Amino acid sequence: MPEVLLLVELAIELAFSILAIRAIVSWVRQPDRRHGHLALALASLAILILLAPALGGTGPVPQALTDLGIALFLISGYGLLMFRDSFVPFPTWPRRLLTGALVVVGVAGVALQLPSNPDSPHTPLQTLELVAIVGLWAFCMLEPILTFWLAARRRPAVEMARLRAISIGYAGLVTVVVFGTVAGSLNGAVSLAVDAVALLIVPVLYFAFFPPVWLRRMWRQPEEEQFRSAVHDLLLYSPDRVTLAEKALGWAERLVGGDAAFIVDAEGLVLASRGVTTAEATQIAMKGKFLKPTQDGRAPRREGATIIVPLDLQQGRGAIVIRSDRLMPIFGDEELSRLSQYATSLVAGLDRVTLSSKIAALERAKTDFLNIASHELRGPMTVIKGYLTMLDAGALGDLAPKARSVLPLLISKSDEVNWMIEQMIEASRLEEGRLALKRHRADIVELTDSAIDGVRMLLSGHELKVDMPVESIEADVDPDRFQIVIRNLLSNAAKYSASGTDITVDVRRDDGKALVSVHDEGIGISKEDQTSLFTRFGRIDTTQHVQGTGLGLWLSREIARMHEGDLTVESRTGRGSTFTFSVPLRH
Ligand code: ADP
């Protein structure tokens, strides 16, 4: 039995030594305060455990060892308190008070010469000192247990797990120390059981203070899916910069914690803020040097209780700024590196939104221009066309034969301009969603015929062939818009084919549809160009010299589709083109 007990005690010593060595190694690798304090605490506890068998007895050496034991015990308390402070900082005065108390109690312990033999009698002062040592150490342990547990609430999954693990770690340490002390005063079997429990706690400590990668991954799992979809949302579904920044801020805070955060753009404009007013945020941003590129500008950096993550936006440098609070500690490097990854997505998202709102503004400007220009032109053109018609009819007196001879050309040109204006007006209506069809039963044959009449002047240089049935083909259409499409196809056929060639119009019914085809023998359209024909302002490079707006086919196809029909093209370069407009027949 004593051998087993000895073995278990040896195992505890070994386990603690390994834990201490692990802490020292991670401090050497990352020599910061946090790792330093943990190493200090675990190493002093490990030495204390190693010393434990040598404690007791009387004489100067055991006395010195007892003093050393007291010092180590209090140092371990200090290390753990400061480790807690590195996560959830104490205000200055409690930190100083606690440190002072530890020093005073330590010095008093040595000065009072606590008896090295626990069985020897204590003076009342010595008893008080013993209570002070145990009490202070207990505070150094219990306060962090509570603080870490409380700080874990409302935290993202990883941080919550990590804080809880550390809290459990502290509780584990308390248990080991309490059990270790109790075990010494118990008889064989019970002492063995208590020691065994202490030994079993050591792995818990290991996982709590040095969580392996697989454990951290497990902690992260519940958050991972949400995080991925948040990044996805960020990149895809944000309508504007402010909405995007607001969404992003929520996640940024979640990744590292913080009670106040804001996102500022390159011009110092605060896009979103939480826990701080926009005015305050603007002030902080103006004072801080966040927006000035520094050498290592891309990496997130800590400035006191603040984290600054630079955002390298297209317009210049912006930043996410997050300030931590007492119970919401700013987290480790892993969280920072995730924040920096997240910032990269945010930059892409913000740039995309900026770009698309610029494009939208440009599009709006184009539509506005179309709208204004077409309406401004319409008035004067009506007057010009009116007088030309009157001149042509002789209503304004006789003209010299030479002057009269140019009138048909002037009228046809003014028709062309009027036609363009009409297209522009319809296009801007369509853009603004104001193009409402007035559909009713109509005869497609008749409508096509009157559309041809409307542009007969334009077709005068060509041989027009019309193939349409005598009986009517009925469909529910908006007659004016229907004719706009036909006139557009006819005027294109005339514009993009040599004069003297044939233009054929074919009206027929087929498979529940009324079809109107306009065929020309003109320049034709290559396969590649056919894709851009029906876009707004889409014009083909080789026809730039021909007058046009690039709106006609786009407008025509939209009108066709509003009728649940379509407009398609078949063409080969140099071989002419056939455009077919279809609308569903009336049932
Ligand atoms: P536009 O006012 O330029 O004629 P459209 O939208 O009607 O605008 O036509 C777009 C482009 O499609 C034209 O610029 C021209 O390059 C090409 N196109 C249209 N119809 C024909 C055709 N019948 N033959 C050859 N090219 C055509």
Residues whose N, C-alpha, C, O or C-beta is under 5 A from the ligand:
A	BS01	ADP	N492 A493 Y496 G522 G524 I525 L533 G538 R539 I540 T543 Q547 G548 T549 G550 L551 G552 L553 W554 S577
